[in-house]
Amino acid sequence: RNIGISAHIDSGKTTLTERILYYTGRIEEIHEVRGKDNVGAKMDSMELEREKGITIQSAATYTKWDGHSINIIDTPGHVDFTIEVERALRVLDSAVLVLCAVGGVQSQTITVDRQMKRYSIPRICFINKMDRAGANPFRIIDQIRSKLRLHAAAVQIPMGAEDKFEGVVDLVKMKAYFHEGPKGEKVTVKDIPAKFLEAAKARRAELFAAVADVDDEMGDLFLNEEDPSAEQLAAAIRRATIGLKFVPVFMGSAYHNKGVQPLLDGVVNYLPAPYEVANFGLDAKRGEEKVQLSSSSTQPLVSLAFKLEESRFGQLTYIRVYQGTLRKGDWIVNTRTGKRVKVPRLVRMHSNEMEDVDSIASGEICAVFGIECASGDTFTDGTSSITMTSMFVPKPVISLSIEPKGKENANFSKALQRFQREDPTFKVHVDAESKQTIISGMGELHLEIYVERMKREYNTECVVGRPQVAYRETITSKVPFHYTHKKQSGGSGQFGRVIGYVEPVEEVNEEGETVEFSDQTVGMNIPSQFIPAIEKGFFEGVDKGSLIGAPMTNTRFVLEDGMSHPVDSSEIAFKLAGLYAFREACLKANPQILEPVMSVDVSAPSEFQGAVIGLLNKRKGTINDSEVRDEYVNVAAIVPLNEMFGFSTDLRSITQGKGEFSMEYKEHVPVLPNVQAALVAEYQKKQAAKR
């Protein structure tokens, strides 16, 4: 079984994985996530993860239970690390959705649920933290039905709750499970205690009815009012779960070591083996036609690289084999680049430790060293041209400027390159105007973690700040100029006179340029070889406006006449004449500062409609449209980029983390007069400080 464990922040995913590894004999000792012993959980192998007590990278491990191999991927819960969950679900056949017995369906649960539906993954739910005050599993099952719209029913009921939680009753076999021993490793199966018998019978009838709704065989028994045997019911739950029609719900408390072994039985009994799930590839030779892959290990190899990591031995590539067998020493072909590479070393991962293996059969997950590739590449043995469908990568929502403290070293760019290769949602670019290095990602925590990793793993301390906004300047009226540049200082001087006007341009010209130079001189008052020099002077003036030194746009410079001197006129003289004439005219032409505005689309549950609109108004946004669809509201607005800084954090806090937004550049518009005055004053203060 290939399973992913995903849930909202702090629902206990890593703790659950830790217990699974302990009970299946993979680890000797249990360590807590934020434990006193400072060891930290097995799956949180990064120093940072152990300190903050959160999962950042999804970690893979492998174990055996009841004669079945199980590959487990523990994924992060924070919305900032969505891509890690996305990648894990892309290659898994099934998942365990963990919910908190008190918190229930939370924002990130909804996001994870959407991802599971996108890749149509069968799942079982595990209601964790049954020992917490206020734990009520049946309220949570109602939430699963109403908020996630899943057809779910309990296959267990708890014996007691909160501090009196003793164990669970299996409704399929109608037996009670008690956990004994210091760490709950001994499971004793007894008859159901008398006080829980009535409740168990009622819940079993409910489970039977729920399965009968989606399974024909159970439906027939239900209509004939017969009672199914344990085997019949288990087989029906398995069919319905694999067919994505039903979700069985388990309960327990991972921290108190209760209910984990029955959950493992559930994984083996109800979740599909790799060959029971249809995986599709695209055949490049037949115009990307969809092809179903067979899961047999004797067919030609098809596998997908879904995650990259730098380790102390070079690049580690996680690979899921869909068809065929991957052997050490084989030559495999990357279908995207067409390169042939040899597999130097195959390993099975156990968090950050590894075991060498000689071959990996179809349906398994492994890691390979020393192969150059990108996340999402397909590898085959060269005989077929099948590529796997790629995964969905969300667009970054927040940007920061970043620079190294002190002088720049090679590690700075090396780290940024490596993080971009590892994480498709992390983007780096250099802003052409402000020359700042800008990093973009899924949220402030996401970027903060990368800055912290640069300090730890690469010894490079960085300073981050809010990115500069790309302002522009323009003129609003037509102004004539008559400018003479002369300079006499012994020997040949400089002389050049230019006459003409500057005017605003409304629309873009044929070349798509917003600034243009037009030569309308008649006769030879300015010798033709000096015209390009005047043009050069004008373009130099356009690069740095007179108000705040921002580039100018929507401006036309028209040269009508001028005068030259037979000795003193030179290229430099006319270039300076053009530059100064333009600057002088600009100041008289009512210059204006323009700022970029973005079209922003926000989607959030409809109960937050008022809060979202209020937030956009507070940030000087203009709301164009808002519509409610299936309990979600979509708001379209236009907001200045300068006001969008920190928007993602605010949006998440007012919508309990359920809001999402995307933005793209729309146009530049004039700033308000008071903002313009403040910008000009700030620029002049900077220039004075430079002098």
HURA-V186958 format. One record per residue. N is the residue number from 0. RES is the residue in one letter. SS is DSSP state (@ for helix, = for strand, . for the rest). PHI is phi as a letter, one per 30 degrees, with the letter a starting at -180 (NA if undefined). D_FIRST is the distance of its C-alpha to the first C-alpha in Angstrom with 1 decimal. Layout:
BEGIN
N&RES&SS&PHI&D_FIRST / N&RES&SS&PHI&D_FIRST
END
This chain:
BEGIN
0&R&.&NA&0.0 / 1&N&=&c&3.8 / 2&I&=&b&6.1 / 3&G&=&c&9.9 / 4&I&=&c&12.5 / 5&S&=&b&15.7 / 6&A&=&a&19.0 / 7&H&.&d&22.8 / 8&I&.&e&24.6 / 9&D&.&i&24.8 / 10&S&.&c&22.6 / 11&G&.&j&21.0 / 12&K&@&d&17.7 / 13&T&@&d&18.4 / 14&T&@&d&19.8 / 15&L&@&d&16.8 / 16&T&@&d&14.6 / 17&E&@&e&17.5 / 18&R&@&d&17.5 / 19&I&@&e&13.8 / 20&L&@&d&14.6 / 21&Y&@&d&17.9 / 22&Y&@&d&16.8 / 23&T&.&c&14.2 / 24&G&.&i&17.2 / 25&R&.&d&16.4 / 26&I&.&b&19.5 / 27&E&.&d&22.8 / 28&E&.&b&24.2 / 29&I&.&c&23.3 / 30&H&.&b&24.9 / 31&E&.&d&25.5 / 32&V&.&d&25.2 / 33&R&.&c&28.9 / 34&G&.&d&29.7 / 35&K&.&d&33.2 / 36&D&.&d&32.3 / 37&N&.&h&31.7 / 38&V&.&c&28.6 / 39&G&.&i&26.2 / 40&A&.&d&22.5 / 41&K&.&e&20.4 / 42&M&.&d&18.5 / 43&D&.&c&21.9 / 44&S&.&d&23.3 / 45&M&.&d&26.0 / 46&E&@&e&29.4 / 47&L&@&d&29.9 / 48&E&@&d&26.6 / 49&R&@&d&27.8 / 50&E&@&d&31.3 / 51&K&@&d&30.5 / 52&G&.&i&27.7 / 53&I&.&b&25.5 / 54&T&.&c&22.5 / 55&I&.&c&23.7 / 56&Q&.&c&21.1 / 57&S&.&d&17.4 / 58&A&=&c&16.2 / 59&A&=&c&13.1 / 60&T&=&a&12.0 / 61&Y&=&b&9.9 / 62&T&=&a&10.0 / 63&K&=&b&9.7 / 64&W&=&b&10.2 / 65&D&.&h&11.7 / 66&G&.&i&11.2 / 67&H&=&c&7.4 / 68&S&=&d&6.4 / 69&I&=&b&4.8 / 70&N&=&c&6.2 / 71&I&=&b&8.4 / 72&I&=&c&11.2 / 73&D&=&c&14.2 / 74&T&.&c&16.5 / 75&P&.&d&20.3 / 76&G&.&c&22.0 / 77&H&.&d&25.3 / 78&V&@&d&26.3 / 79&D&@&d&27.7 / 80&F&@&c&24.4 / 81&T&@&e&23.0 / 82&I&@&d&22.2 / 83&E&@&d&19.6 / 84&V&@&d&17.6 / 85&E&@&e&18.4 / 86&R&@&d&17.1 / 87&A&@&d&13.8 / 88&L&@&d&13.2 / 89&R&@&e&14.6 / 90&V&@&c&11.8 / 91&L&.&c&8.7 / 92&D&.&c&7.4 / 93&S&=&a&7.8 / 94&A&=&b&9.7 / 95&V&=&c&11.6 / 96&L&=&c&15.3 / 97&V&=&c&17.4 / 98&L&=&b&21.0 / 99&C&=&d&24.1 / 100&A&.&d&25.9 / 101&V&.&c&29.1 / 102&G&.&d&28.5 / 103&G&=&i&26.3 / 104&V&.&d&25.6 / 105&Q&.&c&27.0 / 106&S&@&e&27.6 / 107&Q&@&d&24.6 / 108&T&@&d&22.4 / 109&I&@&d&24.1 / 110&T&@&d&23.5 / 111&V&@&d&19.8 / 112&D&@&d&19.8 / 113&R&@&d&21.8 / 114&Q&@&d&19.3 / 115&M&@&d&16.4 / 116&K&@&d&18.8 / 117&R&@&d&19.9 / 118&Y&.&c&16.6 / 119&S&.&h&16.0 / 120&I&.&c&12.6 / 121&P&=&d&11.8 / 122&R&=&b&11.9 / 123&I&=&c&13.0 / 124&C&=&c&15.9 / 125&F&=&b&16.8 / 126&I&=&d&20.6 / 127&N&=&c&21.3 / 128&K&.&i&24.8 / 129&M&.&d&26.0 / 130&D&.&d&28.7 / 131&R&.&d&30.4 / 132&A&.&d&33.7 / 133&G&.&i&33.6 / 134&A&.&d&30.0 / 135&N&.&b&29.8 / 136&P&@&d&26.3 / 137&F&@&d&28.0 / 138&R&@&d&29.7 / 139&I&@&d&26.4 / 140&I&@&d&25.0 / 141&D&@&d&28.2 / 142&Q&@&d&27.6 / 143&I&@&d&24.1 / 144&R&@&d&25.9 / 145&S&@&d&28.9 / 146&K&@&d&27.8 / 147&L&.&c&24.4 / 148&R&.&h&25.5 / 149&L&.&c&22.3 / 150&H&.&d&22.6 / 151&A&=&b&21.4 / 152&A&=&a&22.3 / 153&A&=&d&21.8 / 154&V&.&c&20.0 / 155&Q&=&b&21.7 / 156&I&=&b&25.1 / 157&P&=&d&26.3 / 158&M&=&c&29.0 / 159&G&.&i&31.4 / 160&A&.&a&30.7 / 161&E&@&h&31.8 / 162&D&@&d&33.3 / 163&K&@&c&33.3 / 164&F&.&d&29.5 / 165&E&.&c&28.9 / 166&G&=&l&25.5 / 167&V&=&b&23.8 / 168&V&=&c&24.5 / 169&D&=&d&21.8 / 170&L&.&d&23.3 / 171&V&.&d&21.4 / 172&K&.&c&22.6 / 173&M&.&h&25.6 / 174&K&=&b&25.3 / 175&A&=&c&25.8 / 176&Y&=&c&23.7 / 177&F&=&c&25.9 / 178&H&=&c&24.9 / 179&E&=&b&27.4 / 180&G&.&j&28.2 / 181&P&.&e&28.9 / 182&K&.&c&25.4 / 183&G&.&i&24.0 / 184&E&.&d&22.2 / 185&K&=&c&23.8 / 186&V&=&c&22.6 / 187&T&=&c&25.4 / 188&V&=&c&25.1 / 189&K&=&b&28.4 / 190&D&.&d&30.1 / 191&I&.&d&30.3 / 192&P&.&e&33.4 / 193&A&@&e&36.2 / 194&K&@&d&36.4 / 195&F&@&c&32.8 / 196&L&@&d&33.1 / 197&E&@&e&34.8 / 198&A&@&d&32.4 / 199&A&@&d&29.4 / 200&K&@&d&31.1 / 201&A&@&d&31.8 / 202&R&@&d&28.3 / 203&R&@&d&26.8 / 204&A&@&d&29.3 / 205&E&@&d&28.2 / 206&L&@&d&24.5 / 207&F&@&e&25.7 / 208&A&@&d&27.9 / 209&A&@&d&25.2 / 210&V&@&d&22.8 / 211&A&@&d&26.0 / 212&D&@&d&26.7 / 213&V&@&c&23.7 / 214&D&.&b&23.2 / 215&D&@&d&26.1 / 216&E&@&d&25.7 / 217&M&@&d&25.7 / 218&G&@&e&28.5 / 219&D&@&d&30.7 / 220&L&@&d&30.3 / 221&F&@&d&31.1 / 222&L&@&d&34.2 / 223&N&.&d&35.4 / 224&E&.&h&34.9 / 225&E&.&c&32.9 / 226&D&.&c&30.4 / 227&P&.&d&26.9 / 228&S&.&d&25.6 / 229&A&@&e&22.5 / 230&E&@&d&20.6 / 231&Q&@&d&21.9 / 232&L&@&d&21.0 / 233&A&@&d&17.4 / 234&A&@&d&17.0 / 235&A&@&d&18.8 / 236&I&@&d&16.8 / 237&R&@&d&13.6 / 238&R&@&d&15.6 / 239&A&@&d&17.1 / 240&T&@&d&14.1 / 241&I&@&d&12.4 / 242&G&.&d&16.0 / 243&L&.&i&16.4 / 244&K&.&c&19.3 / 245&F&.&b&18.4 / 246&V&=&b&16.9 / 247&P&=&d&16.7 / 248&V&=&c&18.2 / 249&F&=&c&17.7 / 250&M&=&b&20.3 / 251&G&.&l&21.2 / 252&S&=&b&22.6 / 253&A&.&d&20.5 / 254&Y&.&d&23.8 / 255&H&.&c&25.4 / 256&N&.&i&22.4 / 257&K&=&b&22.1 / 258&G&.&i&19.4 / 259&V&@&d&16.4 / 260&Q&@&d&15.5 / 261&P&@&d&15.7 / 262&L&@&d&13.4 / 263&L&@&d&10.7 / 264&D&@&e&11.7 / 265&G&@&d&11.4 / 266&V&@&d&7.8 / 267&V&@&d&7.2 / 268&N&@&d&10.3 / 269&Y&@&c&10.3 / 270&L&.&c&7.3 / 271&P&.&d&6.7 / 272&A&.&d&5.1 / 273&P&@&e&6.5 / 274&Y&@&d&9.8 / 275&E&@&c&10.3 / 276&V&.&c&10.8 / 277&A&.&d&14.2 / 278&N&=&c&14.7 / 279&F&=&c&18.3 / 280&G&=&b&20.5 / 281&L&=&c&24.3 / 282&D&=&d&26.6 / 283&A&@&d&29.4 / 284&K&@&d&31.8 / 285&R&@&c&31.9 / 286&G&.&i&32.5 / 287&E&.&h&29.0 / 288&E&=&d&28.1 / 289&K&=&d&24.6 / 290&V&=&b&22.8 / 291&Q&=&d&19.6 / 292&L&=&d&17.5 / 293&S&.&d&16.5 / 294&S&.&c&13.3 / 295&S&.&d&15.3 / 296&S&.&d&15.7 / 297&T&.&c&19.5 / 298&Q&.&d&20.2 / 299&P&.&d&21.7 / 300&L&.&d&19.6 / 301&V&=&b&18.6 / 302&S&=&b&16.9 / 303&L&=&b&17.3 / 304&A&=&d&18.7 / 305&F&=&c&17.7 / 306&K&=&a&19.3 / 307&L&=&c&22.3 / 308&E&=&b&23.5 / 309&E&=&d&26.8 / 310&S&=&b&26.6 / 311&R&.&d&29.5 / 312&F&.&c&28.8 / 313&G&=&j&28.9 / 314&Q&=&d&26.4 / 315&L&=&c&22.8 / 316&T&=&c&20.6 / 317&Y&=&d&16.9 / 318&I&=&b&15.6 / 319&R&=&c&12.6 / 320&V&=&c&13.1 / 321&Y&=&c&13.1 / 322&Q&=&a&15.3 / 323&G&.&i&17.1 / 324&T&.&b&17.0 / 325&L&=&c&18.2 / 326&R&=&c&20.7 / 327&K&.&d&22.9 / 328&G&.&i&26.3 / 329&D&.&d&25.4 / 330&W&=&c&27.3 / 331&I&=&b&25.2 / 332&V&=&c&26.8 / 333&N&=&d&26.3 / 334&T&.&d&27.0 / 335&R&.&d&28.6 / 336&T&.&c&31.2 / 337&G&.&i&31.3 / 338&K&.&d&31.4 / 339&R&=&c&30.3 / 340&V&=&b&28.8 / 341&K&=&c&27.9 / 342&V&.&d&24.7 / 343&P&.&d&26.5 / 344&R&.&a&23.7 / 345&L&=&c&19.9 / 346&V&=&b&18.2 / 347&R&=&c&14.9 / 348&M&=&c&15.4 / 349&H&=&b&15.8 / 350&S&.&h&17.5 / 351&N&.&c&20.8 / 352&E&=&c&20.7 / 353&M&=&b&19.4 / 354&E&=&b&19.1 / 355&D&=&d&20.4 / 356&V&.&b&18.7 / 357&D&.&c&20.4 / 358&S&=&a&17.8 / 359&I&=&b&14.3 / 360&A&.&d&13.0 / 361&S&.&e&11.8 / 362&G&.&j&8.4 / 363&E&.&c&8.6 / 364&I&=&c&10.4 / 365&C&=&b&13.7 / 366&A&=&b&17.2 / 367&V&=&b&20.5 / 368&F&=&c&24.0 / 369&G&.&i&27.2 / 370&I&.&c&26.3 / 371&E&.&d&28.3 / 372&C&.&a&26.5 / 373&A&.&c&26.0 / 374&S&.&d&23.0 / 375&G&.&j&21.6 / 376&D&.&d&23.0 / 377&T&=&c&21.6 / 378&F&=&c&22.0 / 379&T&=&b&22.7 / 380&D&.&d&24.5 / 381&G&.&j&27.6 / 382&T&.&d&27.9 / 383&S&.&c&26.4 / 384&S&.&c&27.2 / 385&I&=&d&24.0 / 386&T&=&c&23.2 / 387&M&=&d&20.2 / 388&T&.&d&21.4 / 389&S&.&d&22.1 / 390&M&.&c&21.2 / 391&F&.&d&23.6 / 392&V&.&c&25.7 / 393&P&.&d&27.9 / 394&K&.&d&31.5 / 395&P&.&d&32.9 / 396&V&.&c&35.1 / 397&I&=&b&37.1 / 398&S&=&b&39.1 / 399&L&=&b&41.0 / 400&S&=&d&43.5 / 401&I&=&b&42.8 / 402&E&=&b&45.0 / 403&P&=&d&45.1 / 404&K&.&d&47.5 / 405&G&.&i&50.3 / 406&K&.&d&50.3 / 407&E&.&d&47.4 / 408&N&.&b&45.6 / 409&A&@&d&43.2 / 410&N&@&d&40.3 / 411&F&@&d&40.6 / 412&S&@&d&39.9 / 413&K&@&d&37.3 / 414&A&@&d&35.3 / 415&L&@&d&35.5 / 416&Q&@&d&34.5 / 417&R&@&d&31.4 / 418&F&@&d&30.3 / 419&Q&@&d&30.8 / 420&R&@&d&28.7 / 421&E&@&d&25.8 / 422&D&.&b&26.1 / 423&P&.&d&27.1 / 424&T&.&d&28.4 / 425&F&.&c&30.9 / 426&K&=&b&34.0 / 427&V&=&b&37.3 / 428&H&=&b&40.6 / 429&V&=&c&44.3 / 430&D&.&d&46.5 / 431&A&.&d&49.4 / 432&E&.&d&51.9 / 433&S&.&d&51.3 / 434&K&.&h&49.9 / 435&Q&.&c&47.3 / 436&T&=&d&43.7 / 437&I&=&c&41.5 / 438&I&=&c&37.9 / 439&S&=&b&35.9 / 440&G&=&a&32.6 / 441&M&.&d&30.8 / 442&G&.&l&32.8 / 443&E&@&d&35.1 / 444&L&@&d&32.5 / 445&H&@&e&30.6 / 446&L&@&d&33.9 / 447&E&@&d&35.0 / 448&I&@&d&31.9 / 449&Y&@&d&32.6 / 450&V&@&d&36.3 / 451&E&@&d&35.4 / 452&R&@&d&33.1 / 453&M&@&d&36.0 / 454&K&@&d&38.2 / 455&R&@&d&35.8 / 456&E&@&d&34.2 / 457&Y&@&b&37.2 / 458&N&.&h&40.1 / 459&T&.&c&41.3 / 460&E&.&d&42.6 / 461&C&=&b&42.8 / 462&V&=&c&44.8 / 463&V&=&c&43.3 / 464&G&=&b&45.5 / 465&R&.&d&45.5 / 466&P&.&d&45.9 / 467&Q&.&d&49.3 / 468&V&.&d&49.9 / 469&A&.&d&51.5 / 470&Y&.&d&54.8 / 471&R&=&b&57.3 / 472&E&=&b&61.1 / 473&T&=&a&63.3 / 474&I&.&c&67.0 / 475&T&.&b&68.2 / 476&S&.&b&71.8 / 477&K&.&d&73.9 / 478&V&=&b&76.2 / 479&P&=&d&78.8 / 480&F&=&b&79.3 / 481&H&=&b&82.2 / 482&Y&=&b&81.4 / 483&T&=&c&83.5 / 484&H&=&c&82.0 / 485&K&=&b&84.8 / 486&K&=&b&85.0 / 487&Q&.&b&88.2 / 488&S&.&b&88.2 / 489&G&.&i&90.5 / 490&G&.&i&89.9 / 491&S&.&d&88.1 / 492&G&.&c&86.4 / 493&Q&=&b&83.7 / 494&F&=&b&84.5 / 495&G&=&a&82.6 / 496&R&=&b&83.1 / 497&V&=&b&80.5 / 498&I&=&b&81.2 / 499&G&=&l&78.8 / 500&Y&=&a&76.3 / 501&V&=&c&72.6 / 502&E&=&b&70.9 / 503&P&=&d&67.5 / 504&V&.&c&65.5 / 505&E&.&d&63.7 / 506&E&.&c&61.5 / 507&V&.&d&59.8 / 508&N&.&d&61.8 / 509&E&.&e&60.8 / 510&E&.&d&59.0 / 511&G&.&i&56.9 / 512&E&.&c&58.8 / 513&T&.&c&60.0 / 514&V&=&b&62.9 / 515&E&=&b&65.7 / 516&F&=&c&68.9 / 517&S&=&b&71.8 / 518&D&=&c&74.9 / 519&Q&.&c&77.9 / 520&T&.&d&80.8 / 521&V&.&b&83.8 / 522&G&.&i&86.3 / 523&M&.&c&86.1 / 524&N&.&d&86.3 / 525&I&.&c&83.0 / 526&P&.&e&82.8 / 527&S&@&d&79.7 / 528&Q&@&d&78.3 / 529&F&@&c&77.8 / 530&I&@&e&75.8 / 531&P&@&e&72.4 / 532&A&@&d&73.2 / 533&I&@&d&73.7 / 534&E&@&d&70.4 / 535&K&@&d&68.7 / 536&G&@&d&70.4 / 537&F&@&d&69.1 / 538&F&@&d&65.4 / 539&E&@&d&65.7 / 540&G&@&d&66.8 / 541&V&@&d&63.9 / 542&D&@&d&61.3 / 543&K&.&b&62.5 / 544&G&.&d&63.9 / 545&S&.&d&66.8 / 546&L&.&d&65.2 / 547&I&.&b&62.1 / 548&G&.&i&61.7 / 549&A&.&c&58.9 / 550&P&.&d&59.0 / 551&M&=&c&61.3 / 552&T&.&b&60.4 / 553&N&.&h&62.3 / 554&T&=&b&65.6 / 555&R&=&b&68.2 / 556&F&=&c&71.0 / 557&V&=&c&74.1 / 558&L&=&c&76.7 / 559&E&=&c&80.1 / 560&D&=&a&82.7 / 561&G&=&l&83.6 / 562&M&=&a&86.0 / 563&S&.&b&86.0 / 564&H&.&c&88.4 / 565&P&.&e&89.5 / 566&V&.&c&89.1 / 567&D&.&d&86.8 / 568&S&.&d&84.1 / 569&S&.&b&80.9 / 570&E&@&d&77.2 / 571&I&@&d&76.3 / 572&A&@&d&79.1 / 573&F&@&d&77.8 / 574&K&@&d&74.2 / 575&L&@&d&75.2 / 576&A&@&d&77.4 / 577&G&@&d&74.5 / 578&L&@&d&72.2 / 579&Y&@&d&74.7 / 580&A&@&d&76.0 / 581&F&@&d&72.4 / 582&R&@&d&71.7 / 583&E&@&d&75.0 / 584&A&@&d&74.6 / 585&C&@&e&71.0 / 586&L&@&d&72.3 / 587&K&@&d&74.8 / 588&A&.&c&72.3 / 589&N&.&h&70.5 / 590&P&.&d&67.3 / 591&Q&=&b&64.1 / 592&I&=&c&60.7 / 593&L&=&c&57.6 / 594&E&=&b&54.1 / 595&P&=&d&50.8 / 596&V&=&c&49.4 / 597&M&=&c&45.8 / 598&S&=&d&44.5 / 599&V&=&c&41.9 / 600&D&=&c&39.5 / 601&V&=&c&38.1 / 602&S&=&b&35.6 / 603&A&=&a&35.1 / 604&P&=&e&34.9 / 605&S&@&d&38.3 / 606&E&@&d&39.4 / 607&F&@&c&39.8 / 608&Q&@&e&42.0 / 609&G&@&d&45.2 / 610&A&@&d&43.7 / 611&V&@&d&42.3 / 612&I&@&d&45.7 / 613&G&@&d&47.5 / 614&L&@&d&45.4 / 615&L&@&d&46.2 / 616&N&@&d&49.9 / 617&K&@&d&50.0 / 618&R&.&c&48.9 / 619&K&.&h&51.7 / 620&G&.&d&49.5 / 621&T&=&c&50.9 / 622&I&=&c&48.8 / 623&N&=&c&48.9 / 624&D&=&a&46.6 / 625&S&=&b&44.3 / 626&E&=&b&42.5 / 627&V&=&c&40.2 / 628&R&=&b&37.3 / 629&D&.&h&34.6 / 630&E&.&i&35.3 / 631&Y&=&c&35.2 / 632&V&=&c&38.3 / 633&N&=&c&38.9 / 634&V&=&c&41.8 / 635&A&=&c&43.4 / 636&A&=&b&45.9 / 637&I&=&c&47.8 / 638&V&=&b&47.8 / 639&P&=&d&49.6 / 640&L&@&e&47.1 / 641&N&@&d&49.0 / 642&E&@&c&48.0 / 643&M&.&d&44.3 / 644&F&.&d&43.7 / 645&G&.&i&41.4 / 646&F&@&d&40.8 / 647&S&@&d&37.0 / 648&T&@&d&37.3 / 649&D&@&d&40.0 / 650&L&@&d&38.1 / 651&R&@&d&35.0 / 652&S&@&d&37.2 / 653&I&@&d&39.2 / 654&T&.&c&36.2 / 655&Q&.&h&33.9 / 656&G&.&i&31.7 / 657&K&.&c&31.2 / 658&G&.&d&33.7 / 659&E&=&b&33.0 / 660&F&=&b&35.6 / 661&S&=&b&36.3 / 662&M&=&b&39.7 / 663&E&=&b&41.6 / 664&Y&=&d&45.1 / 665&K&=&c&47.7 / 666&E&=&a&51.2 / 667&H&=&c&53.8 / 668&V&=&b&56.2 / 669&P&=&d&59.2 / 670&V&.&d&58.7 / 671&L&.&d&60.8 / 672&P&@&e&64.3 / 673&N&@&d&63.6 / 674&V&@&d&60.3 / 675&Q&@&d&62.3 / 676&A&@&d&65.0 / 677&A&@&d&62.5 / 678&L&@&d&60.7 / 679&V&@&d&64.1 / 680&A&@&d&65.4 / 681&E&@&d&62.2 / 682&Y&@&d&62.6 / 683&Q&@&d&66.3 / 684&K&@&d&65.6 / 685&K&@&d&63.1 / 686&Q&@&d&65.6 / 687&A&@&d&68.4 / 688&A&@&d&66.2 / 689&K&@&d&65.6 / 690&R&.&d&69.4
END
